[in-house]
Structure formats: C-alpha cells, structure tokens
C-alpha cells in the first residue's frame, strides 16, 4: 500500500517560503504544480530531511503555526471561514481527506477537554516526527486564530519517541508534553470551542455553503479511491481497536459483504489477503518500534494465540517475532 497522497500545494508553499529543496528525482512535483497530488511518503520524507538539516529544531512546528490556510487547498479555505473554533476543528476533521489520504483524524470530547487526534495509517511511512509536528503546528495555528494572547492548550502528545528538541518543543507549547503515545494529539479546554473570531469576515451562511462544497469534493475523491486501498485503510484504522471481520469492514465502506467480496475478486485480491498484509505491516511496526509484549501484539492483531502469531510472522519474514524484535527496525521505513 503506497498509494496514500497529499495535495502538492502545501509542499510547494513550504519549498518557496522556507527554501526546502527536493532530494532525489522522485521527491516531489514542480513547486508550481499546486493542484497536483504527491505521494504521502515523499512528502513525509522531504519534511523529515528539512527538519534534520535545519539549525532551528522548531522550524517544522513553526511552519505549521504560520501556514497560510489557503495553501491547504479547499479544506484550508473552508476552515478559514468557520465562525467558531469548534466549527473550524470539525471542518478540519470532516474535510481532511481533501488534503491528504491515508490518515486518521478524530475530534473527541472527554469531560472538560477536547482532543484532536492525527496519525498516518500506513506503518511503513516512518519516521514521521516532522509530519506530526507540522500537522499539530497547523492545528495550533488554527486554535490561535480564535484564542489570541492567552494559554490555549492543555497537552500535546506525539506517537514518536522523545527527540533532541524535546525541551525546545516543551517551551514552545507551554503545556504537558507526552511522547510514545498512540497518535499525535492536541488537547484544549472544551470551553474554547465556542470562541468566535472577532475579525471574521465570512457569514455563517457562506461557511455552510463552502462546507457543503467541501463535503461534495471529499465524496468525489473517496469514490475515486481504488477499493483495495479503501479496505486497507479501514483495516489499518480498526486494527487493534475494533473487529476486523469482513462484514464489519463492508459496513464501514457502505457495502454488503457479498458486494465487497465480488469487487475485491475483480481487483485480483481478497479480504483475507488484505487483512494479512495489514497485520504483517502493523505487527512488524509494533515489534521493532515498541516494547509491547508479544502476547499483546498477537491479541491486537486478532490471532487466537501467540503460537499462531509466531507461525504467521515466521512465514512472512523467515524469522520469529522475537528475532525480528532483536534485529530492530533497519530497512523497514519506506522513506528511502
């Protein structure tokens, strides 16, 4: 699964404004081709390279905070018209597919806090430290538009391990900072979702019209996605969190189980093959990038016991899960 994409416009804007240069012949499109898509893994790789080469460890977060929403395409233009912070964040969640595929974004509420979650679903796209900082920086910039001049975040979490810039990032966000989380999250007081922008020029009616146009665009994009890719993403989103049976995935995609089976057969694959592929990718990431016990990994992947899990990984990799963990993550990233 290497079909995840992002619109080229954000990278073109960063390349022009921050002098980010492409590395290699397949690293990205022409800077002026803002209406095109580029592979998500190439975007993540270029962003990671830019972060590593920069003297300022906060450069990527600051890029996100100061991003011109117009450079996020139709999604950004619609978010910019939102009358309240809550409307802006819900719009960002609902329309995110217009910006990027292959990701999970979620806005939820827990007591007096709101949490916005983001993660790339394909575990092979790694490292993605810079991608997380950019996306959370964009979210922080959106929040700041509605909450100027006062503390706004209760916490920030990253899925990656602590890095050398940990102290600088903690000083920047001025809130609780956590690493090795399940995804990348910004948490803020729930009361802030009702904040309105004092300088908002668009009317609520204009925002609703723009949101409807964005929804139509997202639906068109989703219909254009190959069904096997949609199935993979649905599996990645639920793996370790919800049932992975064919009927459940079919319902998520708005299909009957029979229809899903028929369409996958016409694409030369099956639900079982796609599930095994996703288990292999996700399980290997847990083995080499975490200390999660092998028994728990087997459970998250839906195996009946650890023996079945070990047999499957020995068949796929020619080595046991324990040996794979000891070998580490060399060569596993798709960022080359």
PEPERA-V398770 format. One record per pair of residues at least 24 apart in sequence whose ideal C-beta (glycine too) atoms are under 10 Angstrom apart, sorted by the first residue. I is the first residue (numbers start at 0). J is the second residue. D is the distance in whole Angstrom. If there is no record, write none. Layout:
i = {I;I}
j = {J;J}
d = {D;D}
//
This chain:
i = {0;0;0;0;0;0;0;0;0;0;0;0;0;0;0;0;0;0;1;1;1;1;1;1;1;1;1;1;2;2;2;2;2;2;2;2;2;2;2;3;3;3;3;3;3;3;3;3;3;3;3;3;3;3;3;3;4;4;4;4;4;4;4;4;4;4;4;4;4;4;5;5;5;5;5;5;5;5;5;5;5;5;5;5;5;6;6;6;6;6;6;6;6;6;6;6;6;6;6;6;6;7;7;7;7;7;7;7;7;7;7;8;8;8;8;8;8;8;8;8;8;8;8;8;9;9;9;9;9;9;9;9;9;9;9;9;9;9;9;9;10;10;10;10;10;10;11;11;11;12;12;12;12;12;12;13;13;13;13;13;13;13;13;13;13;14;14;15;16;16;16;16;16;17;17;17;17;17;17;18;19;19;19;19;19;19;19;19;19;20;20;20;20;21;21;22;22;22;23;23;25;33;33;34;36;36;36;38;38;38;39;39;39;39;39;39;39;39;39;39;39;40;40;40;40;40;40;40;40;40;40;40;41;41;41;42;42;42;42;42;42;43;43;43;43;43;43;43;43;43;43;43;43;43;44;44;44;44;44;44;44;44;44;45;45;46;46;46;46;46;46;46;46;47;47;47;47;47;47;47;47;48;48;49;49;50;50;50;50;50;50;50;50;51;51;51;53;55;55;56;56;56;56;56;56;56;56;56;57;57;57;57;57;57;57;58;58;58;58;58;59;59;59;59;59;59;59;59;59;59;60;60;60;60;60;60;60;60;60;60;60;60;60;60;60;60;61;61;61;61;61;61;62;62;62;62;62;62;63;63;63;63;63;63;63;63;63;63;63;63;63;64;64;64;64;64;64;64;64;64;64;64;65;65;65;65;66;66;66;66;66;67;68;68;68;68;71;71;71;71;71;72;72;72;72;72;73;73;73;73;73;73;73;74;74;74;74;74;75;75;76;76;76;77;77;77;77;77;77;77;77;77;77;77;78;78;78;78;78;78;78;79;79;79;79;79;79;79;79;80;80;80;80;80;80;80;80;80;80;80;80;81;81;81;81;81;81;81;81;81;81;81;82;82;82;82;82;82;82;82;82;82;82;83;83;83;83;83;83;83;83;83;83;84;84;84;84;84;84;84;84;84;84;84;84;84;84;84;85;85;85;85;85;85;85;85;86;86;86;86;86;86;86;86;87;87;87;87;87;87;87;87;87;88;88;88;88;88;88;88;88;88;88;89;89;89;90;90;90;90;90;90;91;91;91;91;91;92;92;93;93;93;93;94;94;94;94;94;94;94;95;95;96;96;96;96;96;96;96;97;97;97;97;97;97;97;98;98;98;99;99;100;100;100;100;100;100;101;101;101;101;101;102;102;102;102;102;102;103;103;103;103;103;104;104;104;104;105;105;105;106;107;108;108;109;109;110;111;111;111;111;112;112;112;112;112;112;112;112;113;113;113;113;113;113;113;113;113;114;114;114;114;114;114;114;114;114;115;115;115;115;115;115;115;116;116;116;116;116;116;116;116;116;117;117;117;117;117;118;118;118;118;118;118;118;118;119;119;119;119;120;120;120;120;120;120;120;120;120;120;121;121;121;121;121;121;121;121;122;122;122;122;122;122;122;122;122;122;122;122;122;122;122;123;123;123;123;123;123;123;123;124;124;124;125;125;125;125;125;125;125;125;125;125;126;126;126;126;126;126;126;127;127;127;127;127;127;128;128;128;128;128;128;128;128;129;130;130;131;131;131;131;131;131;131;131;131;132;132;132;132;132;132;132;134;134;135;135;135;135;135;136;136;136;138;138;138;138;139;139;139;139;141;142;142;142;142;142;144;144;144;144;145;145;145;145;145;145;145;145;146;146;146;146;146;147;147;147;147;149;150;150;150;151;151;151;151;151;152;152;152;152;152;152;153;153;153;153;153;153;154;154;154;154;154;155;155;155;155;155;155;156;156;156;156;156;156;156;157;157;157;158;158;158;158;159;159;160;160;179;179;179;181;181;221;221;225;225;226;226;226;226;226;226;226;226;226;226;227;227;227;227;227;227;227;227;227;227;228;228;229;229;229;230;230;230;230;230;230;230;230;230;230;230;231;231;231;231;231;231;232;233;233;234;234;234;234;234;234;234;234;235;235;235;237;237;238;238;238;238;238;238;238;238;238;239;239;239;239;239;239;239;239;239;239;239;240;242;243;243;243;243;243;243;244;244;244;245;245;245;245;245;246;248;248;274;274;275;275;275;275;276;278;278;278;278;278;279;279;279;279;279;280;280;280;282;282;282;282;282;282;282;283;283;283;283;283;283;283;283;284;284;285;285;286;286;286;286;286;286;286;286;286;286;286;286;287;287;287;287;287;287;287;287;288;288;288;288;289;290;291;293;293;293;293;296;296}
j = {101;120;121;122;123;124;227;228;230;231;232;234;235;273;276;277;280;333;38;39;40;41;101;121;123;124;228;333;38;39;100;101;121;224;225;227;228;231;232;36;38;39;40;42;43;99;100;101;102;119;120;121;124;228;231;232;35;36;37;38;39;40;41;42;98;99;100;101;220;224;36;37;38;39;40;41;42;43;72;98;99;100;101;102;130;33;34;35;36;37;42;70;71;72;73;74;75;97;98;99;100;31;32;33;34;35;36;37;41;42;72;32;33;34;35;36;37;69;70;71;72;73;75;98;33;37;42;46;62;63;66;67;70;71;72;75;98;99;133;137;37;41;42;45;46;70;35;37;70;62;66;67;69;70;71;42;45;46;49;59;62;63;66;70;133;45;49;70;62;65;66;67;70;49;53;58;59;61;62;49;45;46;48;49;50;52;53;58;62;45;48;49;52;45;48;48;49;52;48;335;335;70;72;72;99;100;220;101;124;333;99;100;101;102;119;120;121;124;127;130;333;101;119;121;123;124;125;127;332;333;334;335;124;333;334;99;124;127;129;130;133;119;124;125;126;127;128;129;130;131;133;332;333;334;124;126;127;129;130;332;333;334;335;129;334;127;128;129;130;131;132;133;334;125;126;127;128;129;130;332;334;129;334;129;133;126;128;129;130;132;133;162;164;126;128;129;129;164;167;132;162;163;164;165;166;167;168;171;132;136;164;167;168;170;171;129;132;133;136;164;128;129;130;131;132;133;134;135;136;164;129;131;132;133;134;135;136;137;139;140;155;164;167;168;171;172;132;133;136;139;140;171;129;132;133;136;137;140;129;130;131;132;133;134;135;136;137;138;139;140;141;133;135;136;137;138;139;140;141;142;143;171;136;137;140;143;133;136;137;140;141;140;137;140;141;144;95;97;98;99;137;97;98;99;213;216;97;98;209;212;213;216;217;98;99;213;216;217;137;141;209;212;213;201;205;206;208;209;210;211;212;213;214;216;137;141;144;206;209;210;213;141;144;196;199;200;201;206;209;196;199;200;201;202;203;205;206;207;208;209;210;141;144;145;195;196;199;201;203;206;209;210;145;194;195;196;199;201;202;203;205;206;207;145;191;192;193;194;195;196;199;203;206;113;141;142;143;144;145;146;151;187;191;192;193;194;195;196;113;145;189;191;192;193;194;195;145;192;193;195;203;206;207;210;138;141;142;144;145;192;194;196;206;113;115;138;141;142;145;185;187;191;192;115;192;210;141;206;209;210;213;214;115;117;137;138;141;116;117;210;213;214;217;209;210;212;213;214;216;217;134;217;213;216;217;218;220;221;224;213;214;216;217;219;220;221;134;137;217;130;134;220;221;224;228;229;232;224;228;231;232;235;130;134;182;232;235;236;182;232;235;236;237;134;138;182;183;182;184;236;192;184;189;192;186;189;189;153;188;189;190;153;154;186;187;188;189;190;191;153;185;186;187;188;189;190;191;192;153;154;156;182;184;185;186;187;189;141;142;183;184;185;186;187;156;158;180;181;182;183;184;185;186;158;182;183;184;185;158;180;181;182;183;184;235;236;158;182;183;235;231;232;233;234;235;236;238;277;280;281;231;232;235;277;280;281;284;333;235;238;277;279;280;281;282;283;284;285;287;288;331;332;333;280;281;283;284;331;332;333;334;332;333;334;158;159;284;287;288;328;331;332;333;334;159;160;162;288;328;332;334;157;158;159;183;332;334;157;158;159;160;162;164;178;183;159;159;183;155;156;157;158;159;180;182;183;184;157;159;162;164;168;171;183;183;185;168;172;183;184;185;171;172;185;183;184;185;187;171;172;185;187;185;185;187;191;192;194;194;196;198;199;191;192;193;194;195;196;197;199;187;188;191;194;196;194;196;197;198;191;174;187;188;185;187;188;191;194;176;185;186;187;188;191;185;186;187;188;189;191;180;184;185;186;187;180;183;184;185;186;187;180;181;182;183;184;185;186;182;183;184;182;183;184;288;183;288;288;289;288;289;290;239;240;252;253;262;266;252;254;258;259;262;263;265;266;268;273;262;263;266;267;268;269;270;272;273;276;266;273;254;259;262;254;259;262;263;266;268;269;270;273;274;277;268;273;274;276;277;280;277;273;277;270;273;274;276;277;278;280;281;277;280;281;277;301;274;277;278;280;281;282;299;300;301;278;281;282;285;291;295;296;298;299;300;301;299;301;270;274;277;278;300;301;270;274;301;269;270;271;273;274;270;273;274;300;301;300;311;314;315;315;302;308;311;312;315;311;312;314;315;316;315;331;333;308;311;312;315;316;320;323;312;315;316;320;323;324;328;331;328;331;320;324;312;316;320;321;322;323;324;325;326;327;328;331;323;324;325;326;327;328;329;331;324;327;328;331;324;324;324;319;320;321;324;320;324}
d = {8;9;6;10;8;10;8;7;10;5;8;10;8;9;7;8;8;10;7;9;7;10;10;8;8;9;10;7;8;9;8;8;9;8;7;9;5;9;10;10;7;4;7;9;10;8;5;3;8;7;8;6;7;8;10;8;9;4;7;6;6;10;9;9;10;7;5;7;10;10;7;6;8;5;10;9;5;9;10;7;4;8;9;9;9;8;8;7;6;8;9;9;8;5;9;9;10;8;6;7;10;9;6;6;8;5;6;5;10;8;9;9;4;7;8;10;10;9;5;7;5;10;9;9;9;10;8;10;9;10;7;10;6;6;8;9;8;9;8;9;6;9;6;7;8;9;9;9;8;9;8;7;9;4;9;10;9;8;8;9;6;10;8;8;9;8;9;10;8;9;9;9;9;7;9;7;9;9;6;9;6;8;8;5;10;9;9;10;9;9;9;8;9;7;9;5;9;10;10;9;10;8;8;8;9;9;10;10;10;9;6;7;5;8;7;10;8;6;10;9;10;9;9;8;8;5;9;9;9;5;6;9;10;10;9;8;9;10;10;8;10;7;6;8;8;5;9;7;5;10;9;10;9;6;9;9;9;9;10;9;8;4;8;9;9;8;9;4;6;10;9;6;10;9;6;7;7;5;7;10;7;8;9;7;10;10;7;4;9;7;9;9;9;10;9;8;10;9;9;9;8;7;3;9;9;5;7;9;8;9;7;6;7;9;6;9;9;10;10;10;8;5;8;9;4;5;10;10;7;10;9;10;5;7;10;7;4;10;8;10;10;9;9;7;6;8;9;10;7;10;9;8;9;9;6;6;9;10;10;10;10;7;4;7;7;2;4;8;7;6;10;10;9;5;7;9;5;4;9;10;7;9;8;9;6;10;8;8;5;6;9;10;8;8;8;9;10;9;6;10;7;6;6;10;10;9;5;8;8;7;6;6;9;5;9;6;9;9;9;9;7;10;9;10;10;7;10;4;6;10;8;5;9;10;10;6;9;9;9;10;9;9;8;10;9;10;8;9;9;10;8;8;4;9;9;6;4;9;9;5;8;9;9;9;9;8;8;8;9;6;9;8;10;10;6;7;6;8;8;5;10;6;10;7;9;7;6;6;5;8;9;9;10;9;8;6;10;8;4;7;9;9;6;5;7;5;8;8;8;9;9;8;3;6;8;10;10;8;10;9;9;7;10;8;10;6;8;8;7;9;10;9;9;7;6;8;7;8;10;9;9;10;7;10;9;9;10;8;9;6;7;10;8;10;8;7;7;9;9;8;8;7;8;10;8;10;4;7;8;6;10;8;10;9;5;9;6;6;9;6;9;5;5;9;7;10;10;10;10;10;9;8;9;7;8;10;8;10;8;9;6;8;9;9;10;9;10;9;7;9;8;5;10;9;10;9;10;8;9;10;9;10;6;9;9;9;8;9;7;5;8;6;8;5;7;7;6;10;10;9;9;7;6;8;5;9;8;6;9;8;9;10;5;7;5;8;10;9;9;9;7;5;8;8;9;10;9;8;5;7;5;9;10;9;6;5;7;9;6;9;8;4;6;9;10;9;9;9;9;9;8;6;9;9;4;6;9;9;10;9;8;8;7;9;7;9;10;8;8;10;9;10;5;5;9;7;4;8;10;8;9;10;10;6;10;9;8;7;7;4;9;8;6;7;10;9;7;10;7;8;7;5;8;7;7;10;10;10;10;7;7;10;8;7;9;9;8;7;9;5;9;6;9;10;10;10;10;9;10;9;5;7;7;10;9;4;10;8;9;9;9;8;10;8;7;9;10;9;6;8;6;9;10;10;9;10;5;9;9;7;7;9;10;7;6;7;10;9;9;6;9;9;7;9;9;4;7;6;9;9;8;9;6;6;10;10;9;9;10;9;8;9;9;9;6;8;7;9;10;6;7;5;9;9;9;5;6;6;10;10;10;7;8;4;8;10;8;7;6;7;10;4;8;7;7;4;8;8;9;5;8;5;6;9;9;8;9;8;10;9;8;9;9;9;10;10;10;7;8;9;10;8;5;7;9;6;9;10;9;7;5;9;6;10;10;9;6;10;10;10;10;10;10;10;7;9;7;9;9;10;7;5;9;9;10;6;9;7;6;9;9;9;9;9;6;6;9;4;8;10;9;6;8;7;10;10;9;6;7;9;5;9;7;7;8;10;7;10;8;10;9;9;8;4;7;8;8;8;9;6;8;8;9;5;9;9;9;9;5;8;10;8;10;9;9;9;8;10;7;10;8;10;8;9;7;9;9;8;7;10;5;8;10;9;10;8;8;7;9;10;8;9;8;8;8;9;7;10;9;7;8;8;9;9;8;9;6;9;10;5;5;10;9;10;9;10;7;6;10;8;6;4;9;6;10;9;6;8;9;9;10;9;5;7;8;7;9}
//
